[in-house]
Amino acid sequence: MIPGLHLSVRELLVVLGSVVLVLGRWLPSAVRRRIAVGAVSVVAVGVALTAVGVRWQLLLVLAADLLVGVGAGMAWLLRRRGDRDGWWARWWLALPGSLTCLALVVAGGIAAWALPTPVFPRPSGASAVGTTVVQWTDPGRAETATPDPGDPRTVVVQLWYPARSVARGVARAQYLGRTRREADTVAAAAADYLGAPSFLLDGPPRATSHAAFDAAPAAGRFPVVLFSPGLGGVRTQNTAWAEDLASRGYLVAGVDHPYDSAAVVLADGRTVRTRIAASGDPDEDDRRRAGWIAVRAADLSFVLTQLGRLDRGELTGPFTGRLDTVRAAATGHSLGGAAAMRAAQQDSRFTAVINLDGGPDSGQGPLRQPVLALTHTIQDQADTDYIAVLSKVLERGTATSYRLTVPGSAHLTFTDASLYLPPVPAVAGSLGRTESVRMTTVTCAAFLDVTLRGRSVDLPTTLSRHGDLRVHPAATGQR
C-alpha cells in the first residue's frame, strides 16, 4: 500500500495506465498508437496482479478503459470502410466521451483512496503477537434472545497475546474472521447493519493484520484486558489497538456478543445475525439498552472466569500459567464501554476500566476501580448531556479516574474505522488514519501500565498531551 494514497501498487498501475489511455486520444497521431499500447500493457499488468479479486472501485476505471476500447474499435471499422475523416474524428464529439472516461477513472481512484483495504500499523511493543479464537458456553445462563430455555449463552472470543518470535514468512491473521469466507460474512453483515450496500466494505475482508494465528505464547504472565465492541460491532473492530497492547505484554480478549454483534460465526459454521432494533419509544429503547448492557456485562464476567480456567489448566490451551487474571481490565467501545463499567460495578475481580466513548446507562452505580474514559469532541446538547452523566458516575467513584476529550475525534475514532472509512471528520474524526489508532493505544497503554502493572507514569501529563483532561479524584480526595 502506498502511504498517503492508500492504493496498492497494482491499483495505482491500473489508474495511471487508464489516465494515459484516455488522454492518448489527444496526443499527436505519430505517437498515439505507441502510447495506447503502453497504457494498455500497464493496465493489463495491474489487472493481472489483482487477479485474486478486483475491487469495485477499479471496475469504474476499467469501464472507462472499455469505453475507450469501444471508441477505438469503431474508429478502426470506419477507417476500414474508407471513412477517414468522418464524424468519429471530430474533436467536439470525441471530447465529451474523453471527459466521461476521465471522470470514471478519477471517481474510481478517489473511491479506492476513500475506502481502502486497511493497512494495520506495526505494533509498537517489543513482542511479536499471536492470536486465536475460542468459543465458550455458559451452562449457568440461558440465551435471552431465543425462546428455548434450554439454549445456553455462548460467546466467541478472540485472544491477542505476546508471542514468541514469528518467522517472517508465516501467514498473518485474516481481519474480521478466521477465514476469508468468515470475513466476507461479517463485513456484509456490518454493512447491512449500517444500511449500506455490502460492496462498500469490500476492503476490510481483504486485509490481514500483524498477528500470527495460534503462535506459541511468549514466556511470562500477562495481565488481561477484556474488550466489548460497540452496538452491532464485532470482536475484531479494535484489532490495531488489541495488537499493540499485546505487543506490550497484555492479553486482550475481544468478545463477540451473539444476537447483538452484526454477525457471529459459530464453530459449527452457523452465522448468528443481530436482533438489536430500536422501538422508536425512548422509554422502551432505554429499557432495551439496559438489557443489552446487562447481558454484555455478564458475558465479560464469564469470559474472565474462563480465562482463569485457562490459566489453571482446567481448559485446554497453551496459556496454563500465563494469564494474570488478578490484574484484569474491563474495556469497551460505545455500548461496550457502558457494559465494561457495569461489569466492573458488579464484579470486583476487574481492577481497572476503559470506556471508549460509551455513555453509561441510568442504572450505573459508582465504581471502586480507576476508569479511563475517552470521549469525542462535544458538539451538541446530546454530547453535553452524555458527558454530564459520565462525569457524575466518575465523581462518585472511590478511585481516581480520568476523562479525556480528544479534539478532532468522532465516535469511530477509537476503533479501526479510520483505517478503511472515508476521512470525513463526522465519521472517523480528523486525526488521520493512523494517528487515531496511535492516540487510542498510547493513552490506553499508559493507563493500563499504571493500573495493572503499577508502573510509575505521570499519567495526567501523558494523557493531557492528547486532549482536554479532567481528573476525577476519589471521594476522599486521595489517589
C-alpha positions in Angstrom: 0.0 0.0 0.0 1.4 3.4 -1.0 1.3 5.8 2.1 -1.0 8.8 1.7 -2.6 7.4 -1.5 -3.9 4.3 0.3 -3.6 2.5 -3.1 -1.7 -0.7 -3.7 1.0 -0.5 -6.4 -1.2 -2.7 -8.7 -4.2 -0.4 -8.2 -2.0 2.6 -9.0 -0.8 1.0 -12.2 -4.4 0.5 -13.3 -5.4 4.1 -12.5 -2.3 5.7 -14.1 -2.4 3.5 -17.2 -6.1 4.3 -17.6 -5.4 8.1 -17.4 -2.8 7.8 -20.1 -5.1 5.6 -22.2 -8.0 8.2 -22.0 -5.7 11.2 -22.7 -3.9 9.3 -25.5 -6.8 10.3 -27.9 -5.5 13.9 -27.8 -1.8 13.1 -28.5 -0.2 13.6 -31.9 -1.1 10.7 -34.2 2.6 9.8 -34.6 2.8 8.6 -31.0 -0.8 7.9 -30.2 -0.6 4.2 -31.1 2.6 3.5 -29.1 1.3 5.4 -26.1 -2.0 3.5 -26.2 -0.2 0.1 -26.5 2.0 1.0 -23.5 -1.0 2.2 -21.4 -3.0 -1.0 -22.2 0.1 -3.0 -21.2 0.3 -1.2 -17.8 -3.4 -1.7 -17.1 -3.1 -5.3 -18.1 -0.2 -5.9 -15.7 -2.2 -4.1 -12.9 -5.3 -6.2 -13.5 -3.2 -9.4 -13.7 -1.7 -8.7 -10.3 -5.2 -8.2 -8.8 -6.5 -11.5 -10.3 -7.4 -12.6 -6.8 -10.3 -10.1 -6.9 -10.6 -6.7 -8.5 -12.1 -4.2 -6.0 -15.3 -2.5 -7.1 -13.6 0.9 -7.4 -11.4 -0.4 -10.1 -14.4 -1.6 -12.1 -15.2 2.1 -12.7 -11.7 2.6 -14.0 -11.9 -0.5 -16.2 -15.3 0.7 -17.5 -13.5 3.8 -18.8 -10.9 1.6 -20.5 -13.7 -0.4 -22.1 -15.3 2.7 -23.5 -12.0 3.9 -24.9 -11.6 0.5 -26.5 -15.1 0.6 -28.0 -14.4 4.1 -29.4 -11.1 2.9 -30.9 -12.8 -0.1 -32.4 -15.5 2.0 -34.0 -12.8 4.3 -35.5 -10.9 1.3 -36.9 -14.1 -0.1 -38.5 -14.9 3.2 -40.1 -11.3 3.6 -41.4 -11.6 0.1 -42.9 -14.7 1.3 -44.8 -12.8 4.3 -46.2 -14.3 6.9 -43.9 -11.0 8.6 -42.9 -12.5 12.0 -41.9 -15.9 11.1 -40.6 -17.9 12.1 -37.5 -15.7 9.9 -35.3 -12.7 12.2 -35.8 -14.4 15.4 -34.9 -13.0 16.7 -31.6 -16.3 18.2 -30.4 -17.8 14.8 -30.5 -14.8 13.0 -29.0 -14.3 15.5 -26.1 -17.5 14.5 -24.2 -16.5 10.8 -24.4 -13.0 11.5 -23.2 -14.3 13.7 -20.3 -16.7 10.9 -19.3 -14.0 8.3 -19.3 -11.7 10.6 -17.4 -14.4 11.2 -14.8 -14.8 7.4 -14.4 -11.1 7.0 -13.8 -11.0 9.8 -11.3 -14.1 8.6 -9.5 -12.7 5.1 -9.2 -9.3 6.4 -7.9 -11.0 8.7 -5.3 -13.3 5.8 -4.2 -10.3 3.5 -3.8 -8.5 6.2 -1.8 -11.5 6.9 0.4 -12.4 3.2 1.1 -9.1 1.4 1.1 -8.0 -2.0 2.1 -6.8 -1.3 5.7 -3.1 -1.4 6.5 -2.6 -2.0 10.1 0.2 0.0 11.8 3.0 -2.1 13.2 2.6 -2.8 16.9 4.9 -0.6 19.0 5.8 -3.1 21.7 8.7 -5.5 21.9 6.8 -8.7 21.5 5.5 -10.5 18.4 1.7 -11.0 18.5 -0.2 -14.2 18.3 -4.0 -14.7 18.1 -6.5 -17.4 18.4 -10.3 -17.8 18.6 -12.2 -19.7 21.2 -15.9 -20.4 21.7 -17.3 -20.8 25.3 -20.8 -21.8 26.5 -22.0 -20.7 29.9 -24.2 -23.5 31.2 -25.5 -21.3 34.0 -27.2 -18.7 31.7 -29.9 -19.1 29.2 -29.8 -17.3 25.9 -32.3 -14.4 26.4 -32.6 -13.7 22.6 -34.1 -17.1 21.8 -37.4 -18.7 23.2 -35.8 -22.0 24.1 -35.0 -22.1 27.8 -32.5 -24.9 27.2 -30.4 -22.8 24.9 -27.4 -21.7 27.0 -25.5 -18.4 26.4 -22.5 -18.8 24.0 -19.8 -16.3 23.2 -17.0 -16.2 20.7 -13.7 -14.7 21.9 -10.6 -13.7 20.0 -7.4 -13.6 22.0 -4.4 -11.4 21.1 -1.3 -12.1 23.2 2.5 -11.7 23.3 4.1 -14.5 21.2 7.5 -15.9 20.7 9.2 -14.5 17.6 7.2 -15.3 14.5 9.1 -16.1 11.3 8.8 -13.5 8.5 7.1 -15.9 6.1 4.4 -17.0 8.5 0.9 -16.1 7.3 -0.7 -13.3 9.3 -4.3 -13.3 10.6 -7.2 -12.6 8.4 -9.0 -9.4 9.5 -12.7 -9.8 10.6 -12.6 -13.5 10.8 -10.7 -16.8 11.0 -11.1 -17.2 7.2 -11.7 -15.0 4.2 -15.2 -16.5 4.0 -16.0 -15.5 7.6 -14.5 -12.1 7.0 -16.8 -11.6 4.0 -19.8 -12.7 6.0 -19.0 -10.3 8.9 -18.3 -7.4 6.5 -21.5 -7.9 4.6 -23.5 -8.1 7.9 -21.8 -4.9 9.2 -22.7 -3.0 6.1 -26.3 -4.3 6.3 -26.4 -3.2 9.9 -25.3 0.3 8.9 -27.8 0.4 6.0 -25.0 0.5 3.4 -24.5 -1.7 0.3 -22.2 -4.6 1.2 -19.8 -3.8 -1.7 -18.8 -0.6 0.1 -17.0 -2.6 2.7 -15.1 -4.9 0.4 -11.7 -3.5 1.6 -11.6 -4.9 5.2 -12.1 -8.6 4.3 -9.0 -8.3 2.0 -6.8 -7.2 4.9 -4.5 -9.1 7.2 -3.1 -7.9 10.5 0.2 -8.4 12.1 -0.7 -11.3 14.4 0.0 -14.9 13.6 -2.8 -17.4 14.3 -2.0 -19.9 17.1 1.6 -18.7 17.6 3.2 -20.0 20.7 2.8 -17.6 23.7 5.8 -15.8 25.0 7.2 -16.6 28.4 5.8 -14.7 31.5 2.4 -13.9 32.8 0.1 -11.4 31.0 -2.4 -9.0 32.6 -5.7 -9.4 30.8 -7.8 -6.8 29.0 -11.4 -7.8 28.1 -13.0 -5.8 25.2 -16.7 -5.4 24.3 -17.3 -3.8 20.9 -19.9 -1.1 20.1 -23.6 -1.8 19.4 -23.7 -4.1 16.5 -19.9 -4.2 16.5 -17.7 -7.3 16.3 -14.8 -8.6 18.3 -12.2 -7.5 15.7 -13.3 -3.9 15.4 -10.3 -2.7 17.5 -7.7 -5.1 16.1 -5.0 -2.5 15.8 -5.5 -1.4 19.4 -5.5 -5.1 20.6 -2.4 -6.0 18.7 -0.5 -3.0 20.1 -1.4 -3.8 23.7 -0.5 -7.5 23.1 2.9 -6.4 21.8 3.4 -4.5 25.1 2.7 -7.7 27.2 -1.1 -7.8 27.7 -3.5 -10.5 26.6 -6.6 -8.9 25.0 -9.8 -10.8 24.8 -12.3 -9.4 22.2 -15.8 -10.6 22.7 -18.5 -11.3 20.1 -21.9 -11.0 21.7 -24.3 -13.2 19.7 -27.6 -11.6 18.6 -26.0 -8.2 19.3 -22.9 -8.2 17.2 -23.7 -7.7 13.5 -22.7 -11.3 12.7 -21.1 -14.1 14.8 -19.9 -17.2 13.0 -20.0 -20.1 15.4 -17.7 -23.1 15.4 -20.3 -25.3 13.7 -20.5 -22.8 10.8 -23.8 -21.2 11.7 -24.0 -17.4 11.5 -25.9 -15.6 14.2 -27.1 -12.2 13.0 -28.0 -9.2 15.2 -31.5 -8.9 16.6 -30.9 -5.5 18.0 -33.5 -2.9 17.0 -34.9 0.4 18.2 -38.6 0.6 19.0 -39.0 4.3 18.4 -40.2 4.8 22.0 -37.5 6.5 24.1 -38.5 4.8 27.3 -38.7 1.4 25.7 -35.3 1.9 24.0 -33.8 2.8 27.3 -35.1 -0.4 28.8 -33.8 -2.4 25.9 -30.4 -0.7 26.1 -30.2 -1.5 29.8 -30.9 -5.2 29.0 -28.2 -5.3 26.3 -25.7 -3.8 28.7 -26.6 -6.3 31.4 -26.1 -9.3 29.0 -22.8 -7.9 27.8 -21.6 -7.3 31.4 -22.4 -10.9 32.3 -20.5 -12.0 29.2 -17.4 -10.1 30.3 -17.5 -11.7 33.8 -18.0 -15.1 32.2 -15.0 -14.6 29.9 -12.8 -13.5 32.9 -13.8 -16.8 34.6 -12.9 -18.8 31.6 -9.5 -17.0 31.3 -8.9 -18.0 34.9 -9.6 -21.6 34.0 -7.3 -21.4 31.0 -4.5 -20.2 33.3 -5.1 -23.0 35.8 -5.1 -25.6 33.0 -8.8 -26.5 33.5 -9.4 -25.7 29.9 -7.2 -27.0 27.1 -4.8 -24.5 25.6 -1.3 -23.1 25.7 -2.0 -20.5 28.3 -1.5 -22.5 31.5 0.4 -20.3 34.0 0.4 -17.4 31.5 -2.6 -15.3 32.5 -2.6 -13.0 35.4 -6.4 -12.6 35.9 -5.8 -10.8 39.3 -4.8 -7.9 37.1 -7.8 -7.5 34.7 -9.3 -4.6 32.9 -12.9 -4.4 31.6 -12.9 -2.2 28.4 -15.2 -1.4 25.6 -16.3 1.0 22.9 -19.7 2.8 22.8 -22.3 0.4 24.3 -19.4 -1.9 25.1 -17.8 0.9 27.2 -21.1 1.1 29.2 -21.0 -2.7 29.6 -17.4 -2.5 30.8 -18.4 -0.1 33.5 -21.4 -2.2 34.6 -19.3 -5.4 34.6 -16.7 -3.6 36.9 -19.5 -2.4 39.2 -20.8 -6.0 39.6 -17.6 -7.9 39.6 -14.8 -6.8 41.9 -12.3 -9.0 40.0 -11.9 -6.3 37.5 -9.2 -3.9 38.7 -9.5 -1.1 36.0 -11.9 0.1 33.4 -11.5 1.7 30.0 -14.6 3.3 28.3 -14.1 4.3 24.7 -16.8 6.9 24.1 -19.6 5.0 25.7 -22.4 6.6 27.7 -23.3 4.8 31.0 -26.9 3.7 31.4 -29.1 5.3 34.1 -28.6 2.4 36.5 -24.8 2.7 36.5 -23.5 3.0 40.1 -20.2 4.3 41.5 -17.1 2.3 40.8 -14.3 1.2 43.1 -11.9 0.8 40.1 -10.0 3.6 38.3 -11.6 4.5 35.0 -10.2 6.0 31.8 -12.9 7.5 29.6 -12.0 8.7 26.1 -14.7 10.9 24.6 -15.2 12.5 21.2 -15.4 16.3 20.7 -18.5 17.8 22.3 -20.7 19.3 19.6 -24.3 19.4 20.7 -26.6 19.1 23.6 -26.8 15.4 23.4 -23.0 15.3 23.8 -23.2 17.7 26.7 -25.8 15.5 28.5 -23.7 12.4 27.9 -20.6 14.0 29.4 -22.6 15.2 32.4 -23.9 11.7 33.2 -20.4 10.2 32.7 -18.8 12.8 34.9 -21.3 12.2 37.6 -20.5 8.5 37.7 -16.8 9.1 37.7 -17.1 11.7 40.5 -18.9 9.2 42.7 -16.2 6.6 42.3 -13.7 5.7 45.1 -10.6 5.7 42.8 -9.0 8.4 40.7 -10.5 8.4 37.2 -9.7 10.3 34.0 -11.9 11.7 31.3 -10.1 12.7 28.1 -12.0 14.6 25.4 -10.0 14.3 22.2 -10.1 17.3 19.8 -10.7 16.2 16.2 -12.2 12.9 17.2 -15.6 11.3 16.3 -17.3 8.3 17.8 -15.5 5.9 15.5 -12.1 7.4 16.0 -11.5 4.9 18.8 -11.8 1.9 16.6 -10.2 0.6 13.4 -12.7 2.5 11.3 -10.2 5.3 10.4 -8.1 2.8 8.6 -10.8 2.0 6.0 -13.6 4.5 6.1 -13.6 7.9 4.2 -11.6 10.5 6.1 -14.7 12.5 6.8 -14.5 14.3 10.2 -18.1 13.5 11.2 -17.4 9.8 10.5 -14.0 8.9 11.8 -12.6 12.3 13.0 -9.9 14.4 11.6 -6.8 13.0 13.3 -5.8 10.9 10.3 -5.9 7.2 9.5 -3.0 6.1 11.7 -2.9 8.9 14.3 -6.4 7.9 15.5 -5.1 4.4 16.3 -1.9 5.7 17.8 -3.7 8.1 20.1 -6.0 5.4 21.4 -3.3 2.9 22.0 -0.8 5.3 23.6 -3.4 6.7 26.1 -4.8 3.2 27.0 -1.4 1.6 27.3 -0.3 4.3 29.7 -3.4 3.9 31.9 -3.0 0.1 31.9 0.7 0.3 32.8 -0.2 2.3 35.9 -3.4 0.5 37.0 -2.5 -3.1 36.1 1.3 -3.1 36.4 1.9 -0.4 39.0 4.4 1.4 36.8 5.5 4.9 37.7 4.0 7.1 34.9 2.9 10.7 35.1 -0.5 9.8 33.8 -2.1 13.2 33.8 0.8 14.7 31.8 0.8 11.7 29.3 -3.0 11.9 28.8 -3.3 15.7 28.6 -1.0 15.7 25.5 -3.9 14.2 23.6 -6.8 16.4 24.6 -8.8 18.1 27.4 -8.2 16.1 30.5 -10.5 16.1 33.6 -9.3 14.2 36.6 -12.0 12.9 38.9 -10.4 12.3 42.3 -11.5 9.7 44.9 -14.4 10.8 47.1 -11.9 11.1 50.0 -9.6 13.3 47.9 -6.9 10.7 47.9 -5.4 9.0 44.8 
